[in-house]
């Protein structure tokens, strides 16, 4: 198997996997787009390997193949920064939701008591899922 | 006029001291006591309830500030105009609360500090952060505090939810919005059990210093977008 064929296989299976994951609801919309874009790039490079040389020469890189590595590292860096941003956003939401849950549980208990209803059974210990 | 006031006590596994702290607080203050149990593993919540406190139980552990903010959000929802906080381990004398509350007349936040209890390491650390932030506060970590209505509204917002400690980040948020911070010296007792969670070992100290330095540098002269209430 030659390198371009291997790249084609990788590109198409990546694209296929992404579409499958979105279909199965394991991967969220905006993330899928980035991965599909990557798959598309792999396919393009597989079909026209010389495209790397063209782009490399255009941006003035002495040894064009290194461009691929540079782009890969840059993409990974950006990707990891974006996931950290996303994690912070989720962390904030989780914290606020837990706080509100504690508040609303208390309010509900107080309300039930004032209505003369029996207290609710406690949850299982550390039901933190 | 007596603005309505709420006492908030964040508690993580303080079964040994919580009942005593709640009882002593209720003796000196004629306002509701809210204990926020930070997903305690022991019977802190039950003991606090027995001692006459209202108790919120967080489903997952959020840290001291997360617990205090829960109390502040409760205060905001229920229209309390002042919140007093103290630690559940008994190191803060509840007798200081009325004095702290009285000082709220001319400050938005009053911090009860115990200058003589500060170790050399802490003095150096706080001096460094004072220079970095321009905050004129001697003891930034003290959990003995009084918050006025504006401070409650501000700290209940989502912008304050990602803070991990109640110290520099919270104080910078407050002073950045133009709120007046004041300090009041209070004689404190040594912790009855447990130790400072931040200053427990050098790795923690290093992490804390770096984390807080980044926060300080990133937040210099930051103002929140106006508007949105919690």
Interface residues (C-beta under 8 A of the other chain):
Chain A: X88 X91 X92 X94 X95 X96 X98 X99 X100 X101 X102 X103 X105 X106 X126 X127 X128
Chain B: X36 X39 X41 X54 X55 X56 X57 X58 X59 X60 X62 X66 X69 X70 X73 X74 X77 X158 X161 X162
